[in-house]
């Protein structure tokens, strides 16, 4: 009798657990669908897209031939298509449920599925395109045929645990996130459970032993992650990527943390606290006045229009974190107030990011920083995708000073890259070759010391490009 009762209780427990999982799966599917549906839609633009769409489902102003890293206009096709999908499904859209629009959506989607465009840049194939496919899957859902769903899921499936882009790095959690969303759409409960454990496990400091266990033969290069000083390295070159890959890393975690907070997949307090610490002590402390990205942190992103308006400077992360935790609540609240213009006071501090060899010094009315490199880390990112072609000297002791936070916005198109403030640079009429940018340092005696309020840095500098020497402090 006891054995029967125990078995019955076990069955009841398993049944309730399965029901809870099913409920959470449906809740998360609905949340991702709602998130994908967000975005401004211009009905007139959509009508123009409908009118200009050719009979084969392509647009005449898009080059569908060039798939190179710096071209791949194909992404515009998916952007047009996603705007049409939103116009068709958003509750207040004047085109909601429009049958003619749905026919155009099917036509444009069919063109993409027939050709399955892939670019030379892995990012397009494993992040951008899968993301758009998953968004359309969640939004259109049952309005898609079984054949459309299967084709879209196959393309979205290029974002998976074995994908080269899933190497431990700033992109890993983003690729895995898309993998989890595909599993959610399929309602694959066990896979969702497994992936969520992996995602939470990524919220930790970089550890070489743990990193090597994650390696797979398909990875085309190594990576890094969050460093113990709360800076962020995307690649083994150990270049500071806090404001780019590190911001994407934090945003992806924040997005998941909020969505799963009231489900069985919620992250542990330990993981949430680590995320808050990284945001406040890493990301925010490499920003002037907690609201403007330090120019000394930037790499090839200086070549991007309005690069200073990155996600790092917005309030999405702190406002989202306050929805799920009270940990360091006052500091998160102050950052939000500063960025909204409701408060202007930033607490003074000095911090040396020893894993990155970057020093920051904040006072209520000014901010300064120093960027260095040594035998332990490289000076600058390579000019991937043709960006940052004149960054040769921007880590040579660059010492930026700001009193407003806006002095360096959008100045780089007219900037003299042989006159970087604080750097010691041999003058010439031309810059070195663009393939001669990234170098490891040639000296060990590079570092800093702080007590949290004051600090000093020293740079035994030898230029790996032209052998200029200087002892800088």
C-alpha positions in Angstrom: 0.0 0.0 0.0 2.8 2.4 0.9 4.6 1.6 -2.4 1.3 2.4 -4.3 0.8 5.7 -2.5 4.5 6.7 -3.1 4.1 5.9 -6.8 0.9 7.8 -7.0 2.4 10.9 -5.3 5.4 10.7 -7.7 3.0 10.6 -10.7 1.0 13.6 -9.4 4.2 15.5 -8.8 5.5 14.8 -12.3 2.1 15.8 -13.7 2.1 19.1 -11.9 5.8 19.7 -12.9 5.0 19.0 -16.6 2.0 21.3 -16.4 4.2 24.1 -14.9 6.8 23.6 -17.7 4.1 23.8 -20.3 2.7 26.9 -18.8 6.1 28.5 -18.6 6.9 27.5 -22.2 3.7 29.2 -23.5 4.4 32.3 -21.3 7.8 32.7 -22.7 6.6 32.1 -26.3 4.1 34.9 -25.8 6.7 37.2 -24.4 9.2 36.7 -27.2 6.3 37.2 -29.7 5.4 40.5 -28.0 9.0 41.6 -28.0 9.4 40.8 -31.7 6.3 42.7 -32.5 7.7 45.9 -30.9 9.2 48.6 -33.2 8.1 51.6 -35.1 6.2 51.0 -38.3 5.6 53.6 -41.0 2.5 52.4 -43.0 3.4 54.6 -46.0 6.8 52.9 -46.1 5.2 49.5 -46.0 2.8 50.4 -48.8 5.9 51.5 -50.9 7.6 48.2 -50.1 4.5 46.4 -51.2 4.3 48.4 -54.4 8.0 48.0 -55.3 8.1 44.3 -54.6 8.8 42.4 -57.8 6.8 39.3 -58.9 9.6 37.0 -57.8 9.6 38.4 -54.2 12.7 40.6 -54.5 13.2 44.3 -54.2 14.8 46.1 -57.2 17.1 48.4 -55.1 18.9 45.5 -53.3 22.1 43.9 -54.6 21.4 40.2 -54.1 24.8 39.2 -55.7 27.5 40.6 -53.5 27.7 38.5 -50.3 31.0 40.0 -49.1 31.7 41.0 -45.5 31.3 44.7 -46.1 28.3 44.4 -48.4 25.5 41.8 -48.0 22.6 44.1 -48.7 20.4 41.0 -48.3 19.9 42.1 -44.7 17.8 45.0 -46.0 15.4 42.4 -47.5 14.8 40.9 -44.1 14.4 44.3 -42.5 11.8 45.3 -45.1 10.0 42.0 -44.5 10.0 42.3 -40.7 8.5 45.8 -41.0 5.8 44.4 -43.1 5.2 41.6 -40.6 4.8 44.1 -37.8 2.5 46.3 -39.9 0.4 43.2 -40.5 0.2 42.1 -36.8 0.5 45.2 -34.6 -2.9 45.8 -32.9 -3.1 49.5 -33.8 -1.6 49.2 -37.3 -3.9 50.5 -40.1 -2.7 47.5 -42.1 -3.4 44.9 -39.5 -4.8 41.7 -41.1 -4.6 43.2 -44.6 -4.8 40.3 -47.0 -2.9 41.9 -49.7 -0.1 42.7 -47.3 0.0 39.0 -46.2 0.3 37.9 -49.9 3.3 40.3 -50.2 4.9 38.9 -47.0 4.5 35.3 -48.3 6.1 36.4 -51.6 9.1 38.1 -50.1 9.6 35.3 -47.5 9.3 32.7 -50.2 12.1 34.4 -52.2 14.4 34.3 -49.2 13.6 30.7 -48.4 14.1 29.6 -52.0 17.6 31.2 -52.2 18.7 30.8 -48.5 21.2 33.7 -48.8 24.4 33.5 -46.8 27.2 36.0 -46.5 30.9 35.8 -46.0 30.5 37.2 -42.5 29.5 34.5 -40.0 27.6 37.1 -38.0 25.0 37.4 -40.8 24.5 33.6 -41.0 24.5 32.7 -37.3 23.1 35.9 -35.7 21.4 38.4 -37.9 19.4 36.1 -40.2 18.4 33.6 -37.6 17.2 36.4 -35.3 14.9 37.8 -38.0 13.6 34.3 -38.8 12.8 33.6 -35.2 11.1 37.0 -34.8 8.9 36.2 -37.8 8.2 32.7 -36.5 7.0 34.0 -33.1 4.9 36.8 -34.6 3.2 35.0 -37.5 3.2 31.5 -35.8 0.1 29.7 -37.0 -0.3 31.9 -40.0 2.8 30.2 -41.5 2.5 26.9 -43.3 4.2 23.9 -42.0 6.7 24.1 -44.9 7.4 27.7 -44.2 8.0 27.0 -40.5 10.3 24.1 -41.2 12.4 26.1 -43.7 12.7 29.0 -41.3 13.6 26.8 -38.4 16.3 25.2 -40.5 17.8 28.6 -41.3 17.4 29.7 -37.6 19.1 26.5 -36.6 22.5 27.8 -37.7 22.5 29.5 -34.3 23.3 26.5 -32.1 25.8 25.2 -29.6 28.2 23.8 -32.2 28.1 27.0 -34.4 31.5 28.7 -34.7 30.0 31.9 -33.4 29.1 30.1 -30.2 32.7 30.1 -29.1 33.2 31.5 -25.6 33.1 35.2 -26.3 30.8 38.2 -26.4 28.7 36.5 -29.1 28.3 33.1 -27.4 25.3 34.0 -25.2 23.6 35.7 -28.2 24.0 32.7 -30.4 22.8 30.3 -27.6 19.9 32.7 -26.9 18.6 32.2 -30.5 19.1 28.4 -30.0 16.9 28.6 -26.9 14.2 30.6 -28.8 14.1 28.0 -31.5 13.6 25.4 -28.8 10.8 27.5 -27.3 9.1 27.8 -30.7 9.3 24.0 -31.1 8.0 23.6 -27.6 11.0 21.3 -26.9 10.8 21.5 -23.1 13.9 19.4 -22.2 16.1 21.3 -24.6 14.8 24.6 -23.1 15.8 23.4 -19.7 19.2 22.4 -20.8 19.9 25.6 -22.7 18.8 27.8 -19.9 21.3 26.1 -17.6 24.0 26.8 -20.2 23.0 30.5 -20.5 23.1 31.1 -16.8 26.5 29.3 -16.6 28.0 31.9 -19.0 27.4 34.6 -16.4 30.8 34.1 -14.8 34.4 35.4 -14.9 36.5 34.0 -17.7 38.3 30.8 -16.6 40.8 29.2 -18.9 40.1 25.6 -17.7 36.3 26.1 -18.0 36.8 27.8 -21.4 38.8 24.9 -22.8 36.1 22.4 -21.9 33.6 24.4 -24.0 35.8 24.3 -27.1 34.6 22.4 -30.1 36.6 21.5 -33.3 34.2 23.8 -35.4 35.3 27.0 -33.5 37.3 29.1 -35.9 39.0 31.2 -33.2 39.1 31.4 -29.4 37.4 33.9 -27.2 37.3 35.2 -23.7 34.6 36.9 -21.7 34.0 38.8 -18.4 37.3 39.5 -16.7 37.8 39.6 -12.9 38.3 43.4 -13.0 34.8 43.6 -14.7 36.2 44.6 -18.1 35.3 42.4 -21.1 37.5 40.7 -23.7 35.9 39.2 -26.8 39.0 37.6 -28.2 42.4 36.2 -27.0 44.0 39.5 -28.0 42.6 40.7 -24.7 41.6 44.1 -26.2 39.0 46.0 -24.1 35.5 45.3 -25.6 33.4 46.4 -22.7 31.4 48.9 -24.7 30.7 46.6 -27.7 30.7 42.9 -27.2 30.5 43.3 -23.5 27.4 45.5 -23.8 25.7 42.9 -26.1 26.7 40.2 -23.5 25.0 42.1 -20.7 21.9 43.1 -22.7 21.3 39.4 -23.7 21.5 38.3 -20.1 19.3 41.1 -18.9 16.7 40.3 -21.5 16.5 36.6 -20.4 16.7 37.5 -16.7 13.6 39.6 -17.0 11.6 37.2 -19.2 12.2 34.2 -17.0 12.1 36.0 -13.6 8.6 34.6 -12.7 9.2 31.1 -14.2 11.0 28.0 -13.1 13.9 29.0 -15.4 14.7 32.1 -13.4 18.4 32.9 -12.8 19.9 32.5 -9.3 20.5 35.5 -7.1 24.2 34.8 -7.5 24.0 35.2 -11.2 21.8 38.3 -11.0 24.2 39.9 -8.5 27.1 39.1 -10.9 25.3 40.8 -13.7 24.6 43.9 -11.6 28.2 44.1 -10.5 29.5 43.8 -14.0 27.1 46.5 -15.1 27.9 49.0 -12.4 31.6 48.3 -11.8 32.6 47.4 -15.4 30.3 49.1 -17.9 29.3 52.2 -16.1 32.8 52.9 -14.7 34.1 53.1 -18.3 31.7 55.9 -19.1 32.1 59.6 -18.4 29.6 60.6 -15.7 28.0 57.2 -16.1 26.3 58.2 -19.3 28.8 58.7 -22.1 31.1 55.9 -23.4 34.8 56.7 -22.7 36.5 57.4 -26.0 39.5 55.4 -24.7 37.4 52.2 -24.6 36.4 52.4 -28.2 38.0 50.4 -30.9 36.9 50.0 -34.5 33.4 51.1 -33.5 34.6 54.7 -33.8 34.0 54.3 -37.5 30.2 53.7 -37.0 27.8 56.6 -37.4 26.5 57.8 -34.0 28.6 55.1 -32.3 28.4 57.0 -29.0 24.7 56.2 -28.8 25.3 52.5 -28.2 23.0 50.4 -26.0 25.5 50.8 -23.2 24.4 54.4 -22.7 20.7 53.7 -22.5 18.5 52.8 -19.6 17.2 49.4 -20.7 19.6 47.4 -18.6 19.3 49.3 -15.2 15.5 49.7 -15.5 15.2 46.0 -16.4 17.5 44.9 -13.5 15.4 46.9 -11.0 12.4 44.9 -12.0 14.0 41.7 -10.8 16.3 42.6 -7.9 16.9 45.1 -5.1 20.6 44.5 -5.1 22.5 47.8 -5.4 19.2 49.5 -6.0 20.3 53.0 -5.1 23.2 52.9 -7.6 21.0 51.6 -10.4 18.4 54.3 -9.6 21.0 57.0 -9.7 22.4 55.9 -13.1 18.9 56.1 -14.5 18.3 59.5 -13.0 21.6 60.8 -14.4 20.8 59.6 -17.9 17.3 61.1 -17.8 18.8 64.5 -16.7 17.1 64.3 -13.3 20.4 64.2 -11.5 23.8 65.4 -12.4 26.0 64.1 -9.4 28.3 61.2 -10.0 30.3 59.9 -7.1 34.1 60.3 -7.5 36.2 57.3 -7.9 39.5 56.0 -9.5 39.7 52.5 -11.0 42.4 50.6 -12.8 41.2 47.7 -15.0 44.3 45.5 -14.6 43.2 42.8 -17.0 42.8 45.5 -19.7 45.4 48.1 -18.6 42.9 50.9 -18.7 42.7 53.6 -16.0 39.7 55.7 -15.3 39.3 58.7 -13.0 36.0 60.4 -12.3 35.2 63.6 -10.4 31.8 65.3 -10.2 32.7 67.9 -12.9 35.3 66.0 -15.1 36.5 62.6 -16.2 39.7 61.3 -17.6 41.2 58.0 -18.7 44.4 56.4 -19.9 44.7 53.5 -22.3 47.8 51.3 -22.4 49.1 47.9 -23.5 51.9 45.5 -22.6 53.2 42.0 -23.3 50.0 40.8 -21.6 47.6 42.3 -24.1 47.3 43.8 -27.6 46.9 47.4 -28.3 43.8 47.6 -30.5 41.3 45.5 -32.5 42.1 44.5 -36.0 40.2 46.5 -38.6 37.5 43.8 -39.1 35.0 44.5 -41.8 37.0 47.6 -42.9 36.4 49.5 -39.7 39.0 51.5 -37.7 41.6 51.7 -40.4 43.6 54.4 -38.6 43.6 53.1 -35.1 47.4 52.4 -34.9 48.2 54.8 -32.0 45.0 55.0 -30.0 46.3 52.8 -27.2 49.7 54.4 -26.8 48.9 56.1 -23.5 45.9 57.9 -24.9 44.7 60.3 -22.2 41.2 61.7 -22.8 39.7 64.5 -20.7 36.1 65.5 -20.7 33.9 67.9 -18.7 30.7 67.4 -20.6 30.9 63.9 -21.9 30.2 65.1 -25.5 33.5 66.4 -26.6 34.5 63.4 -28.7 31.1 62.5 -30.3 31.3 62.0 -34.0 34.7 63.8 -34.4 36.7 61.0 -35.9 36.0 61.7 -39.6 38.1 64.8 -39.2 40.4 63.6 -36.4 44.2 63.6 -36.9 45.2 60.1 -35.8 48.8 61.0 -35.3 47.8 63.5 -32.6 46.0 61.3 -30.1 45.9 63.2 -26.8 48.4 61.8 -24.3 50.2 59.5 -26.8 53.8 59.9 -28.0 53.7 59.5 -31.7 56.3 59.9 -34.5 54.9 62.5 -36.9 54.5 61.8 -40.7 52.3 62.8 -43.5 50.7 59.4 -43.9 49.5 56.6 -41.6 51.0 53.1 -41.6 49.4 50.3 -43.5 46.0 49.3 -42.3 47.3 45.7 -41.8 49.9 47.0 -39.3 47.4 48.1 -36.5 47.2 45.3 -34.0 50.4 44.5 -32.0 51.2 43.0 -28.6 53.1 45.2 -26.3 56.9 45.0 -26.0 57.3 45.8 -22.3 56.1 44.4 -19.0 56.3 47.5 -16.8 52.8 48.7 -17.5 50.2 49.1 -14.7 48.5 51.2 -12.1 47.7 51.6 -8.5 44.6 53.1 -6.8 42.9 53.3 -3.4 39.5 53.7 -5.1 39.6 57.5 -4.9 43.1 58.4 -6.3 45.5 56.6 -8.5 48.5 56.6 -10.8 49.6 54.7 -13.8 53.0 54.0 -15.4 53.7 53.0 -19.0 57.2 51.8 -20.1 56.3 52.4 -23.8 58.0 51.1 -26.9 56.0 51.6 -30.1 55.8 48.2 -31.9 55.2 50.2 -35.2 58.1 52.6 -35.3 60.1 51.8 -32.1 59.5 55.3 -30.5 60.3 54.9 -26.8 58.9 56.9 -23.8 58.5 56.4 -20.0 55.1 57.8 -19.3 53.2 58.3 -16.1 
